[in-house]
Each structure stands twice: as structure tokens, then as C-alpha cells.
């Protein structure tokens, strides 16, 4: 029968050493306090004469107090380590936040100003955020000229990461960039959640918008106010304000014809003005992506202010936490210590009665 604790096997030596130090420290402290008591008594009576001169005096009566304290602390430390053994089906309740990711999959996200591409960098940021929020529900909306809910809100991060990794600029068939449609799709997702839950829980939801801000159709700023009623929004600008040269998409060449100047490429820039206005309108936060994960860490810190909501419990076959057993022993030890201190005066009186009885009989016989 394997026993596990709240800490990993690799941490056993460290926690074991800390436990030994604490137990030895408590033992030394109790020993010193008892020694100081004996020292004060022996200032008036010689140690060897005390049992003869003080009727009822016996140092051995106090010995159990030392062991009750030390053993009680030892089992209290075992309680804190949460020993587990034996397995059983248990109902596990979880709390989480709802995080809906809006990922721009338009042609401009193929720009390579953020190597390897803007889209690949955005996907890296999403996976980094998911790693920082292991207990939260994640959903994914991909958008370009229209939107598609690729992943409903779920606690299955493996499934979510698979769909994020599989996202390309061909994920949505309608070409273009319509950030407004993505925002309204997010509002629809949360509205359905509210209808199912039966209550409004805005402060448990967040929207993460990753885009370069090049909006071809729609008015994202106007739609942002609607989303602010459902969730907090965090906008991450993917790209470089100086821009990157990309080819005109084939759909634009087919529908609008070649550009008047005959160029097949254009400069795609990060439209920060639009994204900042969008975040401001929704009462959210905007930040430009960074080479490291400082941007994701900041978003995570901002999201720490969100509340969590209870999710449906699930049955899991897992080891049973047996902390009650060592806790019971610790309580018994500390209770026995208190009881022994109550009994000590009675024991002294009993010894005094036994000590004075021979003296009384001797006086009677005299």
C-alpha cells in the first residue's frame, strides 16, 4: 500500500529535515522550560533532599507532559503533510474562470515581422496563458471576414491547445478582417452561458483578443461597449507599428482586381490606435506583444482580480486523504497533556496523604 503526501517524492528529504528540526526544537524548548522550573525550586531546597522535605514532591510526575507535547507536535506535522493511502471514488468540485480567446486568422497574420509569423507568435502567447491558468475554462473563436467557434468553453486544455495549434489563415473560409463580428460572437457565447447558468457573472469572464488591428470591415470600437457588459477584455496587438510587407490575398485580387499601381504587395502595420480605442471603450487593457512572455504575465496579473465560479463536480478514483488519523492522535496527545495537568494536584495530595500516614501512626504509638 503506497503512501503519498502533499509534497512530491523529490521533496521528502527537505520536508523530513524541516520536520526533524521542528520536533527537536520543541523538545529542547520544553526541556529547557522544565529545567528552569526545577532550578527555581532547587534554589530553596537541595535537589537530593527535596523528595524528603517536600511531602508529595516527585519529578517523575511531570515526565508525561514532555512526551505528550513532543508526540502531539510530531503528529500535527504529519497532519499538515496530508498522508494519502487507499483509493476511492470521490466527488471533486472545481472553481474556475471563463477565458474566451479571439484569434485573428486573416491573411495579414502571415506577416513575418514577428518571426516566424504573427499568427504563430499569437498561438505561442495563447499556449503560455493556458499554462498559467490550469484550472480555468478556455474557449477559442477564430475570425477573419467571419467568425467560427472552434472550441467551446472547456476545462480540457489538451483539446483546446490542439485546436489552437491547428488554426491557420484558412480556418475561416470568408476572407477579410472583421473584429466587430468576433466581438459580437464572444458576446453571444457568454449570453448563452448566462441563460444556462441563470445568473449574471461578468467578473468571472475574460476575453483575450489577439490581432494586428487591420480591420477591413465592421466597427470594432462600436461593438466593444456591448462586450464590456459580459466580460473584461484584454487586447494584445500582434505585429509591428512600422509594418511588414505582405502579398495581397487572392480573394482581394479576384473580387477587386489588381491594385491600380499594379503592386501585388502592401505594407501591413499594427493599428494600435484602433486597438487602444477598443480596449478603452470596453473598459479593458491593451498591450503590445513582447519577445518574451512579459505581456502574458501582465495579462495574468490583471486577471487575478477576476472572481471564480463553481463548476459541476466530477467523480474521480483517487487516493484518500487520511489527515484525520494523525490529527486525532495529535488532539488526543494535547488533550491528555491538559488532563494530566489537572490530575497532578490530585496526585500530589494522594502522595502527601501516604507520606503523612506513617507520621500520624508514630505519634499515636508514642
N, C-alpha and C positions, 0 to 999 in steps of 0.2 A: 504494500500500500504506500504509494508515493505521497510525501508531504511537501506542499509548496507554501510560500509566504508571499506577502505583499510586494517584496523586492525580488529581483531576479537572482538566479543561482550565482551569477558572477559577483553579486554584491554581498553574498553571505559572509566572507571574511571581514569586510568593513563593518557590517551591522553587528556581527558577532563580537568584534573587538569593542565597538561602542557599548554593547550590552554588558560585557565583562567590566569595562571601566565604570559604568554607572552602578552596577551591583557592588563592586569593590568600594566605590566611593561612598555609597550609602552605608555599607558595613563599617567602614572606617569612621564615618561620622557618628553612627550610633555607638560604636565602641568608645569613641572619644567622649561623647556626652555622658555615657555611663561611668567612664573613668573619672571625669570631673566631679560627678556626684559622689563617688566613693572617696575622692581626695578631700572634699569638703567635710565629709563625715569623719575621716581619719585625722583631721586637724584637732578634733576634740577627744577621740578615743583611738588608742593604738589598734591597728588592724587585727593583730592576733588576739587582742583582749575583747574586741567588740562583741563576738558571739557570747562571751561570758558575762559581760557587764550590761549589755542591752538585751533585755528579755524579748524574744520574738525575732531578733535580727538574724537574717540568713541571706547572703549574697546570691545563693542558688535560686532563690525565688524569682529574681529578675532575669535570669538567663533566657527563659522562653520568649521574653519581649524582643530580644535581639533576633532570634530566628524567625519569629512571626513577621518582623519588619523586612528582613532580607529576603525571605521566601516570597512575601507579598509583592515586593518590588520586582523580583525575578519573573513572576507570573504576570505582572502588569505589563512588563516589556514583551512577553510572549503574546499577550493580548493585542498590543499595538502592532506586532508583526503579522497579525491575521493569518494564523495557520489554516491551511485548507487540506482536507483529505476526504476521500469518498466522493462519488458523483451522483447527481440527481437532476431531474428536470426542474428548472427554476424560471419563474416569470421575471424577465428583465425589462425594466422601464427605462426609457431614454428621453433626454431633453435635447432639443436642437434648434437651430435657426434655419430659415429657408433662404438659400442663396441662388438666385437665377442669373445665369451668365448670358449676356447678349454678345455674340461673336460676329464681327463683320467678316463676311466671306466674299466681298466684292473683288473685282479684278485688281483694284488699286492695292489690295493687301498682298499682291505678289511682288511689290516693290522691295528692293533689297537694301534700302538704307539702314534697316536693322537686320543684319545677317542672321540666318540665311534669308529669311523674308519676314515681312511684317506679320503675316499670318502665323508662321512658325514661332516667332517670338511671342505672339499673343497666346498661343497654345501652351508655351512653356510657363507663362505667367499664371494661366488658369490652373495648371497642374501644381504649381508651387503654392497657390492659395488653397487648393483642396488638401494638400499635405498639412497645412497649418490649421485646418478646420476638420479634423477627422470625424467629429460627431455631428456635423451639420448635413442637412439635405441640400443636394445640388441639382440644378436643372440647367439645360442648355437650349438656347434659341439661336439658330443661325439665320443670318439675314444678308440680303443684298438688295435686289429690286423688290423682293417679297420676303416673307419670313416662314420658318418651319420650326416647330417644337421638336428638336431632335431627341431630347431626353427630358421626360417629366421629372419633377422633384423626387429625388430618391436618396436613400441612405447607402445605396450600393455604389461606392466610389469607383470600384473596378469597372462597372458598366459605364459610369459617367466618363471616366478617363478614356475608355475605348472609343466612345463617340467623339470626344474632343480630338483625340489623335487622328480619327478618320475624317475630320472636317477638312474640306478643300474649297477652292473657289468654285467648284462645280456642285457643291452640296445643295444650292438653291438654283433652280432652273431659270428663274426670272433674273435677268441681268440688271445692273444698276446699283444704287445705294439709297435705301430708304430707311433712315434711322427712326423716323416717326413711326413707321409700321412696326419696327422692333419694339419700341417703347409701348405702343398700344397692345402688342402681343403679350408683353410682360404684364401689363395691367389686366388683360383677360385671364392669364394664368392665375394671378392672385385673386381675382374676383371669383373664379371657380373654387379656389381653396377656401375663401371666406364663406361661400354658400354651403360647402360641405362641412366646415367646422362650425358654422352657425354664429361666429363672433369675429369682430374686427381685431386683428393683432398686427398692426403696422410695425410696431417696434421689434418684431421678431423676424422681419424680412429685409432682404437687401438685394439690389440689382447691381451687377457689375457689367458695365458697358465697355467693350474693347473695340476701338475703331480709330481710323485715321481722320474721321470727321468730314471726309469729302462726300457731302450729301448731294446726290443728283436729283432726287425727287423728295417731296414731303417737307414738313416743317417740324424738325425735332424739338426745337425750343418751345413751340406752342404746345406740343404733346407732353413735355416734361412735367408741366404742372399737374396733369392728370395722374402720372405715375407717382408723384410725391404723396398722394393720398393713400397709396397702397404699401409703399416701401421706401426705405432710404436708397439713394442711388450714388454709386461710386464710378466715376468716368475715368478711364485710362486712355490717354492719347498714344496711339501706336504709330510711330513714324518720326520724321524729321521736319521741322518747320522750313528748312531750306529746300526740302523736296527731293524726289528721286525720279529719274526718267523711266517711264513705263510705256509699253505699247498700248495703243487704243484697242479696246476689246473688239472682237469680231462682231458682236451684236450691234455695236455702235456703227461700225463700218457698213453693216448691212442695212440698218434702218435709216441712218442719217447720211450715209455716203461718206466718201473720203473728205477729210478737212479741206477747206479752201486753199490752205498753203501747201497741201499735198504731203504733210508730215504724217508719219504713222506712229509717232510717239508724242507724249506730252509729259509735263512736269507735274507729278503728284506730290502735293505738300500736306503736312499735318495742319488741319484747320483748327487751331487751338481756340480761336475767338468763338467759334460756334460751340465747341465742347465746353468751354468755361461758362458761356451763357446758359447752356443746357443744364449743367450742374447747379448753377446759381438758381435757376428757375425752379428746380426740383428740391432745392434745399440740401444738395449733396456736396460731394467733394470731387475736385478734378486734380489729376496729376499726370505728368508725362512719364512714359516708361523709362526705366533706367537700365544700364547694362547688368547691374546686379539686382538683387531682389529687395532693395530698399523700398521700392514702390509698393510691392506686395505686403511687406511688413507694416508699412504705414496704413494700408487699407485694413489689414488685420487688426491693428490697434484701434482704428476708428470703429470697426465692427464690434469691438469688445463692449461698447456701450449698448449694444442690442440685447434685448431680453431673449430668453429661450422658452420654448413651448414643449409640452409633454407630447411624446409620440406614443402610438399604440405599443403595448408591451408584447414581447415575444418569448416563447418558451425556448430555453437553451439547456442542453445537457452539459453541465459544468461542475467543477469541484465545489464542495460545500464549505463555506467559511465557518470554521469551528472556534471563532474567537470567544464564544460564550464559555467554553470549558476552562481555559486558563483564567478568564475573568472571574469565574465562580470561585476558583481556588484563591485568587488574589483577594476577593471580597471576604472569603472565609478567614484568611490569614489576618487581615486588618480587623475583622470583627472579633476574632479570637484574642488579638492584642488588646482591644478595648475591654473585652470581658475579663481577661487576666488582670488588667489594672484594677478593675472593680473588685476582683476576688482577693487581691493582695492584702488589703487591710483585714479582711476576714481571716486569711491565713496567718497574719501576724498575731491577731487576737487568740487564735487557736494555739499557736506556739507559746504565747505568753501564758495561757491557761495551763498548758502542760509544764511550763517552766516553773510556775509558782506553786503547783500542787505538791511537789516534794517538800518545799519550804514550809507550807502550811502544816503538812503532816509532822514535820520535825518539830514545829512549835507546839503541836498538840501533845507529842510524846514527851516534851521537856518537862 
